[in-house]
C-alpha cells in the first residue's frame, strides 16, 4: 500500500514553499516581520510532504497557503515554519 499524500486531499488547500526572494517580497508587501506571521509546525503533515518534494525545510521559511473561498474567490495566507 502506498503512502498517503495529504496535499492531494480535496479538503487540504494548496501549500507552496516560497523562494527566499519571494519571502522577502511578501514580507515587504505585507509590511510585517517574519516573526509576526502565524506559525505552522515542522511536524504538520503538509510540511512532511513538502519536505519529500523540496528536501529539508528549516524553521523560519515561509509557506504560502491558497484556499478557495465562496466569498473572496481565492484567499491567500502565509505561515512561518516553527520548531515543534
Secondary structure in CASP SS format (residue, H / E / C, confidence):
PFRMAT SS
TARGET T0000
AUTHOR 0000-0000-0000
METHOD secondary structure of the structure
MODEL  1
X C 1.00
X C 1.00
X C 1.00
X C 1.00
X C 1.00
X H 1.00
X H 1.00
X H 1.00
X C 1.00
X C 1.00
X C 1.00
X C 1.00
X C 1.00
X E 1.00
X E 1.00
X E 1.00
X E 1.00
X C 1.00
X C 1.00
X H 1.00
X H 1.00
X H 1.00
X H 1.00
X H 1.00
X H 1.00
X H 1.00
X H 1.00
X H 1.00
X H 1.00
X H 1.00
X C 1.00
X C 1.00
X C 1.00
X H 1.00
X H 1.00
X H 1.00
X C 1.00
X E 1.00
X E 1.00
X E 1.00
X E 1.00
X C 1.00
X C 1.00
X C 1.00
X H 1.00
X H 1.00
X H 1.00
X H 1.00
X H 1.00
X H 1.00
X H 1.00
X H 1.00
X H 1.00
X H 1.00
X C 1.00
X C 1.00
X C 1.00
X C 1.00
X C 1.00
X C 1.00
X C 1.00
X E 1.00
X E 1.00
X E 1.00
X E 1.00
X E 1.00
X E 1.00
X E 1.00
X E 1.00
X C 1.00
X C 1.00
X C 1.00
X E 1.00
X E 1.00
X E 1.00
X E 1.00
X E 1.00
X E 1.00
X E 1.00
X E 1.00
X E 1.00
X E 1.00
X C 1.00
X C 1.00
END
